[in-house]
Amino acid sequence: MAGFDEQAWRGLLNRAVAACASDIHIAPDAPVFFRVNGVLAADAENADKGNAPTEREISLLLSSWMTPEQREKFRTQGEIDFAREDAALRLRLRVHGFAARGGTALSIRLVPERIPTLESLGVPPVFRRLLPLRSGLVLVSGKTGAGKTTTLAAFLNEISKMRAARVISLEDPIEYVYASGKSLISQREIGTHFESFGGAIRSALREDPDILLVGELRDADAVQAALSAAETGQLVLASLHTRSAAEAVHRIESFFPAAQQQEIRAQLAAVLEAMISQALLPAANGGRVLASEVLVATDAVRHLIRSGKPEQLASCIMSGASCGMQTMGRDVERLRAAGKIDAETARRFEKTR
């Protein structure tokens, strides 16, 4: 793209917004791609490879967005994550810059300024029942791009409207910006305000929190700190990159050596309140629609987790409709029957699970 400068970027961003893109992908000497409704599509105005941005142009644009500290981190580590605001379009942009073969590349997530409501997202009704919780652990899982951050943001925003609570949100990076309604919300960003999720959780416990939001449970230290916080009376909201409740329990166990796994299972069984695994599917009328699996921590669920039998959780979910539980398959079928997704989308999704 000849002259891929700030002005060209503005035009590109405007086209991405007009296309309702969730992400923009930029690589040297290649067409720019948008992700629209989960599908990659080349930006029509620079689909010709001869009109693609150069490595130098991408590097200069990225550098213009970064602080001196971020530039140094990118130079030494070869990747950088940060967020920036676009006031004109009322967006926040989650920027991931990384060194790759051919030079610097960018993946940019477009985050609307306004936090959606739980109803507009189509989250399962059990979420409403979880809002009064004062302690315990609520997990939201799904693959990258499944809307976990948005679901947690909507949940926390709803709590903030309902009651007074001291909230510490630990993120990577900060995407949605919360307005402190009845609650007082402090947002902290990894790499800027803290160095590790585990350390930040332990530090937050000295800040008199009622609620902790943990952007991602990504290692043993973070998991241990989150479980301990839930044990001591805080409500912990967190995300995991897994596709089901059983996978989530396996993932949490796998962070620890075998000798410690029974202790972790016991902690998880004691504090878990609910787990929602979600996916975004192409909607029949355009856009995307949320499908979800819901696990509620009944006595039977806690027993299976404590006993190291997560593979049997699916049976509990299938028989737990009265408690608000649902399998992903059942929810996909509900969406198909309601005409929100077509039969081919339902079949294709089931084949990939």
C-alpha positions as CSV (number, residue, x, y, z in Angstrom):
1,M,0.0,0.0,0.0
2,A,1.7,3.1,-1.2
3,G,2.1,5.6,1.7
4,F,0.7,3.5,4.5
5,D,0.7,6.3,7.0
6,E,-1.6,7.5,9.6
7,Q,-4.0,8.9,7.0
8,A,-4.1,5.5,5.2
9,W,-4.6,3.8,8.5
10,R,-7.7,6.0,9.2
11,G,-9.2,5.0,5.9
12,L,-8.5,1.3,6.6
13,L,-10.0,1.6,10.1
14,N,-13.1,3.3,8.8
15,R,-13.6,0.5,6.2
16,A,-13.1,-2.1,8.9
17,V,-15.8,-0.5,11.0
18,A,-18.2,-0.2,8.0
19,A,-17.7,-3.9,7.4
20,C,-18.4,-4.7,11.1
21,A,-15.0,-6.4,11.4
22,S,-13.9,-7.7,14.7
23,D,-10.2,-7.8,13.8
24,I,-7.7,-6.3,11.4
25,H,-4.6,-8.3,10.3
26,I,-1.7,-6.5,8.7
27,A,1.5,-8.1,7.4
28,P,4.3,-6.8,5.1
29,D,3.8,-7.0,1.3
30,A,0.5,-8.8,1.8
31,P,-3.2,-7.8,1.5
32,V,-4.8,-6.5,4.7
33,F,-7.4,-8.8,6.0
34,F,-10.5,-8.2,8.1
35,R,-12.3,-10.8,10.2
36,V,-16.0,-10.4,9.7
37,N,-18.4,-12.7,11.5
38,G,-15.5,-15.1,12.1
39,V,-14.4,-15.3,8.5
40,L,-11.3,-13.7,7.0
41,A,-11.8,-11.4,4.0
42,A,-9.3,-9.2,2.2
43,D,-9.9,-5.5,2.3
44,A,-11.0,-4.7,-1.2
45,E,-9.1,-1.5,-1.5
46,N,-5.7,-3.1,-1.1
47,A,-6.3,-6.7,-2.1
48,D,-3.7,-6.3,-4.8
49,K,-0.4,-7.5,-3.3
50,G,1.4,-4.8,-5.2
51,N,-0.5,-2.2,-3.2
52,A,0.3,-3.8,0.2
53,P,1.9,-2.0,3.2
54,T,5.7,-2.5,3.4
55,E,7.5,-3.7,6.5
56,R,9.0,-0.2,7.1
57,E,5.5,1.4,6.9
58,I,4.0,-1.0,9.4
59,S,7.0,-0.5,11.7
60,L,6.7,3.2,11.6
61,L,2.9,3.1,12.2
62,L,3.3,0.8,15.2
63,S,6.2,2.9,16.6
64,S,4.0,6.0,16.4
65,W,1.5,4.3,18.7
66,M,3.9,3.1,21.4
67,T,5.6,4.7,24.3
68,P,9.4,4.6,24.6
69,E,9.1,1.8,27.1
70,Q,6.9,-0.2,24.8
71,R,9.3,0.3,21.9
72,E,12.1,-1.0,24.0
73,K,10.0,-4.0,25.0
74,F,9.2,-4.7,21.4
75,R,12.8,-4.4,20.4
76,T,14.0,-6.9,23.1
77,Q,11.1,-9.3,23.1
78,G,9.8,-9.3,19.5
79,E,6.2,-8.8,20.5
80,I,4.0,-6.2,22.3
81,D,0.4,-6.0,23.5
82,F,-1.3,-2.7,24.3
83,A,-4.6,-0.9,23.9
84,R,-5.3,2.5,22.5
85,E,-8.4,4.6,22.1
86,D,-10.0,6.0,19.0
87,A,-12.2,8.7,20.2
88,A,-13.6,9.6,16.7
89,L,-15.0,6.1,16.2
90,R,-15.7,5.4,19.9
91,L,-13.5,2.3,19.9
92,R,-10.7,0.8,21.8
93,L,-8.1,-1.1,19.8
94,R,-6.3,-4.1,21.3
95,V,-3.0,-4.1,19.4
96,H,-0.7,-7.1,19.1
97,G,2.6,-6.3,17.2
98,F,5.0,-9.1,16.5
99,A,8.1,-9.9,14.6
100,A,7.7,-12.6,12.0
101,R,9.3,-13.8,8.8
102,G,9.2,-10.8,6.5
103,G,9.1,-8.2,9.3
104,T,6.7,-6.6,11.7
105,A,3.0,-7.6,11.6
106,L,-0.1,-6.5,13.4
107,S,-3.3,-8.1,14.7
108,I,-5.8,-5.5,16.0
109,R,-9.0,-6.3,17.8
110,L,-11.8,-3.7,17.6
111,V,-13.5,-3.3,20.9
112,P,-16.7,-1.1,21.0
113,E,-16.6,1.6,23.7
114,R,-20.1,0.6,25.0
115,I,-20.2,-2.6,27.0
116,P,-23.0,-4.8,25.7
117,T,-25.8,-6.0,28.0
118,L,-26.1,-9.6,29.0
119,E,-29.4,-9.8,27.1
120,S,-27.9,-8.4,23.9
121,L,-25.1,-11.0,24.0
122,G,-27.6,-13.9,24.4
123,V,-25.9,-15.4,27.4
124,P,-27.8,-18.2,29.2
125,P,-30.3,-17.2,31.8
126,V,-28.2,-18.7,34.6
127,F,-26.0,-15.6,34.4
128,R,-28.7,-13.6,36.0
129,R,-28.8,-16.0,38.9
130,L,-25.1,-15.6,39.4
131,L,-25.2,-11.8,39.8
132,P,-25.9,-11.8,43.5
133,L,-22.9,-14.1,44.3
134,R,-20.5,-12.6,46.9
135,S,-17.8,-15.3,46.8
136,G,-16.6,-18.2,44.8
137,L,-15.2,-18.8,41.3
138,V,-17.0,-18.2,38.0
139,L,-15.2,-19.3,34.9
140,V,-15.9,-18.4,31.3
141,S,-14.1,-20.5,28.7
142,G,-13.8,-20.8,25.0
143,K,-11.3,-20.5,22.2
144,T,-9.7,-17.2,21.2
145,G,-12.3,-14.9,19.7
146,A,-15.2,-16.6,21.4
147,G,-16.3,-13.4,23.3
148,K,-15.0,-14.4,26.8
149,T,-13.8,-10.9,27.6
150,T,-17.1,-9.3,26.4
151,T,-19.2,-11.8,28.5
152,L,-17.2,-11.0,31.6
153,A,-17.3,-7.3,31.0
154,A,-21.1,-7.4,30.6
155,F,-21.4,-9.5,33.8
156,L,-19.2,-7.1,35.8
157,N,-20.9,-4.1,34.4
158,E,-24.3,-5.4,35.5
159,I,-23.0,-6.0,39.0
160,S,-21.7,-2.5,39.1
161,K,-25.2,-1.2,38.4
162,M,-26.7,-3.4,41.1
163,R,-24.6,-3.0,44.2
164,A,-21.6,-1.3,45.8
165,A,-18.5,-3.5,45.5
166,R,-14.8,-2.9,45.4
167,V,-13.6,-4.4,42.1
168,I,-10.0,-5.0,40.9
169,S,-9.8,-6.0,37.2
170,L,-6.5,-7.5,36.0
171,E,-6.3,-7.5,32.2
172,D,-4.1,-8.2,29.2
173,P,-4.5,-5.5,28.0
174,I,-7.4,-3.3,29.2
175,E,-10.1,-3.6,26.5
176,Y,-13.4,-2.3,27.9
177,V,-13.3,0.7,30.2
178,Y,-15.8,0.5,33.1
179,A,-17.7,3.4,34.5
180,S,-17.8,3.1,38.3
181,G,-21.6,3.0,38.9
182,K,-22.5,1.8,42.4
183,S,-19.2,-0.1,42.5
184,L,-15.6,1.3,42.5
185,I,-13.6,-0.4,39.7
186,S,-9.9,-0.3,39.4
187,Q,-8.4,-1.6,36.1
188,R,-4.8,-2.8,35.9
189,E,-2.9,-4.0,32.9
190,I,-0.2,-6.6,32.7
191,G,3.2,-5.1,31.6
192,T,2.1,-1.6,32.7
193,H,0.7,-2.0,36.2
194,F,1.8,-5.5,37.1
195,E,4.1,-8.3,35.9
196,S,2.2,-11.5,36.5
197,F,-1.4,-12.5,37.2
198,G,-0.5,-14.5,40.2
199,G,1.4,-11.7,41.8
200,A,-1.3,-9.2,40.9
201,I,-4.0,-11.3,42.5
202,R,-2.1,-11.6,45.8
203,S,-1.4,-7.8,45.7
204,A,-5.1,-7.1,45.1
205,L,-6.0,-9.0,48.2
206,R,-4.4,-6.2,50.2
207,E,-6.6,-3.6,48.4
208,D,-9.9,-4.7,50.2
209,P,-11.6,-6.2,47.1
210,D,-15.0,-7.7,46.9
211,I,-14.6,-8.9,43.3
212,L,-11.5,-9.8,41.3
213,L,-11.6,-10.2,37.5
214,V,-8.7,-12.1,36.1
215,G,-8.3,-11.7,32.4
216,E,-6.8,-15.2,32.0
217,L,-5.7,-18.1,34.1
218,R,-2.6,-19.0,32.2
219,D,-0.3,-20.7,34.7
220,A,-0.1,-22.5,38.0
221,D,0.7,-19.3,40.0
222,A,-2.4,-17.5,38.7
223,V,-4.6,-20.5,39.3
224,Q,-3.3,-21.0,42.8
225,A,-3.8,-17.4,43.7
226,A,-7.3,-17.2,42.2
227,L,-8.4,-20.3,44.1
228,S,-7.0,-18.9,47.3
229,A,-8.7,-15.6,46.8
230,A,-12.0,-17.4,46.2
231,E,-11.4,-19.5,49.4
232,T,-10.9,-16.3,51.5
233,G,-14.3,-14.9,50.5
234,Q,-13.8,-12.9,47.2
235,L,-15.8,-13.4,44.1
236,V,-13.3,-14.3,41.3
237,L,-14.3,-14.0,37.7
238,A,-11.8,-15.5,35.2
239,S,-11.4,-16.9,31.7
240,L,-9.7,-20.0,30.3
241,H,-8.9,-21.1,26.8
242,T,-10.8,-24.4,26.8
243,R,-13.9,-25.6,24.9
244,S,-15.8,-27.4,27.7
245,A,-16.1,-27.8,31.4
246,A,-14.3,-31.1,31.4
247,E,-11.4,-29.6,29.4
248,A,-11.3,-26.7,31.9
249,V,-10.9,-29.0,34.9
250,H,-8.2,-31.0,33.0
251,R,-6.4,-27.7,32.1
252,I,-6.4,-26.4,35.7
253,E,-5.1,-29.8,36.9
254,S,-2.4,-29.9,34.2
255,F,-0.7,-26.7,35.5
256,F,0.4,-28.6,38.6
257,P,2.6,-31.7,39.3
258,A,0.8,-34.9,40.0
259,A,1.5,-34.8,43.7
260,Q,-0.4,-31.5,44.0
261,Q,-3.3,-32.2,41.7
262,Q,-5.6,-33.7,44.4
263,E,-5.2,-30.6,46.5
264,I,-6.1,-28.4,43.6
265,R,-9.1,-30.5,42.7
266,A,-10.3,-30.1,46.3
267,Q,-9.9,-26.4,46.2
268,L,-11.6,-26.1,42.8
269,A,-14.5,-28.2,44.0
270,A,-15.0,-26.1,47.1
271,V,-15.0,-22.7,45.4
272,L,-16.4,-23.2,41.9
273,E,-19.9,-21.8,41.4
274,A,-20.4,-22.0,37.7
275,M,-18.5,-22.5,34.4
276,I,-19.7,-21.2,31.0
277,S,-18.0,-22.5,27.8
278,Q,-19.0,-20.5,24.8
279,A,-18.6,-20.2,21.0
280,L,-19.7,-17.7,18.4
281,L,-21.5,-19.1,15.4
282,P,-22.4,-17.5,12.1
283,A,-26.0,-16.3,12.4
284,A,-28.6,-17.2,9.7
285,N,-29.4,-13.5,9.1
286,G,-25.8,-12.2,9.4
287,G,-23.5,-11.5,12.3
288,R,-22.8,-14.1,15.0
289,V,-24.8,-15.7,17.7
290,L,-23.6,-17.1,21.1
291,A,-23.8,-20.8,21.9
292,S,-22.9,-22.0,25.3
293,E,-22.4,-25.0,27.7
294,V,-23.3,-24.3,31.3
295,L,-22.1,-26.1,34.3
296,V,-23.5,-25.2,37.8
297,A,-21.6,-26.5,40.8
298,T,-24.1,-28.8,42.4
299,D,-23.0,-31.4,45.0
300,A,-22.7,-34.0,42.3
301,V,-20.5,-31.7,40.2
302,R,-18.2,-30.9,43.2
303,H,-17.9,-34.6,43.9
304,L,-16.8,-35.4,40.4
305,I,-14.2,-32.6,40.4
306,R,-12.9,-33.6,43.8
307,S,-12.7,-37.3,42.7
308,G,-10.8,-36.5,39.6
309,K,-13.6,-37.6,37.2
310,P,-14.1,-34.5,35.0
311,E,-15.0,-36.8,32.0
312,Q,-18.3,-37.6,33.8
313,L,-19.3,-33.9,34.1
314,A,-21.1,-34.1,30.7
315,S,-23.6,-36.5,32.3
316,C,-24.2,-34.0,35.1
317,I,-24.8,-31.3,32.6
318,M,-27.3,-33.3,30.6
319,S,-29.3,-34.1,33.7
320,G,-29.0,-30.7,35.3
321,A,-31.5,-28.6,33.2
322,S,-33.5,-27.7,36.4
323,C,-30.4,-26.1,37.8
324,G,-29.8,-24.0,34.6
325,M,-27.3,-26.4,33.1
326,Q,-27.1,-27.1,29.3
327,T,-24.8,-28.9,26.9
328,M,-23.3,-27.1,24.0
329,G,-25.1,-29.6,21.6
330,R,-28.5,-28.8,23.1
331,D,-27.9,-25.1,22.8
332,V,-26.8,-25.4,19.2
333,E,-30.0,-27.4,18.5
334,R,-32.0,-24.7,20.2
335,L,-30.5,-22.0,18.0
336,R,-31.1,-24.1,14.9
337,A,-34.7,-24.8,15.8
338,A,-35.3,-21.0,16.5
339,G,-33.9,-20.2,13.0
340,K,-30.9,-18.3,14.5
341,I,-28.4,-20.6,12.8
342,D,-28.9,-22.8,9.7
343,A,-28.7,-26.6,9.7
344,E,-25.3,-26.6,7.9
345,T,-23.8,-24.3,10.5
346,A,-25.0,-26.6,13.3
347,R,-23.6,-29.8,11.5
348,R,-20.3,-28.1,10.8
349,F,-19.9,-27.0,14.4
350,E,-20.7,-30.4,15.9
351,K,-18.1,-32.0,13.6
352,T,-15.4,-29.7,15.0
353,R,-16.1,-30.4,18.6
